[in-house]
């Protein structure tokens, strides 16, 4: 364990924004990218930039900046008309992306994780509803853990939380606490967030959306990509003919590779009265071709992703990516 002097020296050498966040018990800000053609064509520029100090002067809108997602959007003079891409730096997001990337991660953990927290020296002895028993290999010790829904669902939950910052409709009022009257703010249930998972892998990423968002409506959208042409085709459309004006829509698609599927999905939403500024996209992994298409076609769109990978191969797979998210989620 480091001495107090060592800890103090480490804290003093930390970047300003991290020292301020530590004092205020705030998480480091999300990385926000204003995609430009140069950035979208240069994979190395997708590396998260060095965070700016909290009180740093405004930088040009074309520069990548670090701030809370909505604060960055509010400050940027071009954010109303240019797509923004957010890569939250939370360690849990990085952890779950790493679990999903691992070729050795079995389907049971990829999409129905019950034992991810167990080290190699432990085995699952018994699995009951919402609880698992871990038994040490020498059978001298045991402990209990809560079953995690899935690695993909856990990543989706964290990204949806980030995407919903300052985006949820609220109502204010007063309530009586046990000792006094307090002003309060609740999520307005009269304006549910519309969640649109793109089947089939989107089902796993959106699995815990209702645990984050108090009021949601889910509309399933099924698109499959031709393996040769890489063009999408619709096989299921559960969207209403008309989406109420002002609705907030969360589109969930784990892999933004060539961009054909996500563009087709957003086109269907726009045909039903939604603007790109009302849409937020959540993905596990994104790649430059998809981001380029979205940036060119949908000004004002916000994209939240666990990581941005450098390229897409000739078969339409993100490199290094995590493979076929649908096949790995459903073991098919």
Secondary structure, 3 states (H helix, E strand, C coil): CCCHHHHHHHHHHCCHHHHHHHHHCCCCCCEEEECCHHHHCCHHHHCCCCCCCCCCCCCCCCCCEECCHHHHHHHCCCCCCCCEEEECCCHHHHHHHHHHHCCCCCHHHHCCCCCCCCCCCEEEEEEECCEEEEEECCCCCEEEEECCCCHHHHHHHHHHHHHCCCCCCEEEEEEECCCCEEEEEEECCCCCEEEEEEECHHHHHCCCHHHHCCCEEECCEEEEECCCCCCEEEEEECCCCCCCCCCCEEEECCEECCCHHHHHHHHHHHHCCCCHHHEEEEEEEEEHHHHHHHHHHCCCCEEEEEEEECEECCCCCEECCCCCHHHHHHCC
